[in-house]
Amino acid sequence: MVKSPTTKDDAHALFHSLRSAYSATPTNLKIIDLYVVFAVFTALIQVYVGYMAIVGSFPFNSFLSGVLSCVGTAVLAVCLRIQVNKENKEFKDLPPERAFADFVLCNLVLHLVIMNFLG
């Protein structure tokens, strides 16, 4: 009788392969990944726990500004990660300094719009 692999074995193999693949990722991409996770986590905290439960929904612009700021920052960080990744052949001619300067400029514009939306 042949024993078939269980779901636990499949999950263990999946996590092991993801961990081994991610260990080969450069440190600068891991830092960007951590920043993205932080931005998404902050948005989730604002949505589920923070603002609506404590303050209520009266200044709804403030709630939207906070959440959209976190989500926009996460999206811009993902774009930075795509541009900085050495394995991505589409942006091979783009220097990392230029990609970071674009990231900073776009964040500045995003947060100026968010501050204007607060009103």
N, C-alpha and C positions, 0 to 999 in steps of 0.2 A: 504494500500500500504506500503510495507516494503522498507525502505530506505537502499540501499546497501552502504557499506563503500567506500569512495573515495580513490583515490591514495594519497591524502594529509593525510588522516587518517592513511593509511597503513604506510606511511613514518614516521609520528609522532610516531606511535607505535613501529616501528623498531628502531628509534633513542632513544626512551625511554628505550627499552629493552637493547640496546647496552650500553647506559649510566649507567643503573643500574647494568649490568654485569661487566662493567669496573670499577665501583666504588669499587667493592670487590677485585680488583687486588692489590697486595702488592705494596708498594711504590718503592721498588728496581726494580720491573719489569716496573713500569711506567717511571722511570728514563732511563732505557735501551730503552724503546719505544721512548722516546723523543730523545735520541741519534741516533736511527735509522732514525727517521723522519728528524733530522738535516742532517745526512749524505746523505740521498736521496735528500733532498732539495738542498744541496750544489752541488750534481752531476747534478741535473736538471738546476740549475743556470749556471753551467759551460757549459752544452751542449747547452742550448737555448739562453742564453743572453751573457754570459761572454766571454769566450775565443775566440770562432770562430768569433764573431762580432767585438771584439776590436782588437785582434792581427792578425786574419786571420788563414790560415791553414799551414803556412810555417813550424814551428816546430811542426809537427803533433805528434811526440812522447810526447811532453809536454802536449798536449791536452789529449791524451790517458792516460798518467800517472795520470793526475789529476782526470779524470772521473773514471778510474779503481781503484784508491786509495779510492775514496768515496764509490763506489759500493762494493769493497772488505771489507771495514770497516763496511758497513751496514750488509753485509752477516755474517761477524764474530760476530757482535753484536746480530744478530738474533740467531746464534748458542749459544752464551752466555745466551741469554734469555731462550732458550729451556733447557739448562743445569741447570740454576738456579731455574727454576720454580718448586715449591714444589709439584704441582699436576702431574707433569710428572714422572711416575713410572719407566721409563727406566733409569733415572739418579739419582735415590734416594740414591745410595751409594756414589755418587760423592760430595765431600764437595764444597761449593760455592767458597772457596778460591782457590781450584785447578782449577775450571772452569775459574775464573778470571785470574789466572796465565797462563792458556792455551790461553786465549783471548789476554793477553798482549804479550806473546811470538809469537803468530801467527800474531799479528799486527806488531811486530818488523820485522819479516821475510817478510811480505807483503810490508812494506815500504822500506826495503832494496832492494827488487826486483824492486820496483817502482823507487827508486833513481838510480839504475843501468840502468833501461830502459830509464831514461832521457838522459843518455849518454854522 
